[in-house]
Amino acid sequence: MTSRSQPNHCPYCGDENLWPREAEQGLAAWECRACLRSFVLKMLGTIPRPGATS
């Protein structure tokens, strides 16, 4: 797991009771002990700034 991708809140219930879980498919996995769901975080990329020329 990487130390950069640490969520502060569960994306499903908003609770902060998050714990690291064994990596799934090479991604950092987390479990929420409030709603009993697990999820992974994945960076898709950056978006261009508004008004920037390409």
N, C-alpha and C positions, 0 to 999 in steps of 0.2 A: 504494500500500500504506500501511496505517496503522502507526504505530510502537507502538500499544497491543497488538496481537495478535501477540505473538512467542512461539512455543512453545519450550520448553526441551528437549523430548524428542519423538522420532517416536512417533506413536500406534500404529504397527504393530510396530516392533522395539525402541523405547526408546532408540535411539542419539541422540547429540547432534550428529551431523554434518548439520545442517540449513542450507539455503541458500534465500534468497528466489527466487521464480519469478515470471514475468510474471503479472499479475493475470488470473484467469479468472472471467468473469461478475461482475466488479466486486468480487470477494472477494480477500483476501490469500492468495496461494498459496505453498506451501513445497515443497521437494523434499528427500528424505533420500538422501544419497549412499551410505549404508550398505546399505539394502535396495532402493534405486532406485525408490521410490514417491513420488508427489506427492499433496498434500492441501491442502485449504483450511480456514480457520477461520471460524466464523460464530457470533456471539452470538445466542442464541435469546431471552434475556430473563432476568429475575431470578425467583427463587422466594420465596414468602412465608416469613417466619421461623416456626419451630414455636411454637405457642401464641399467635400474633398473631390478633387478632379482625378480622374484615372488616366 
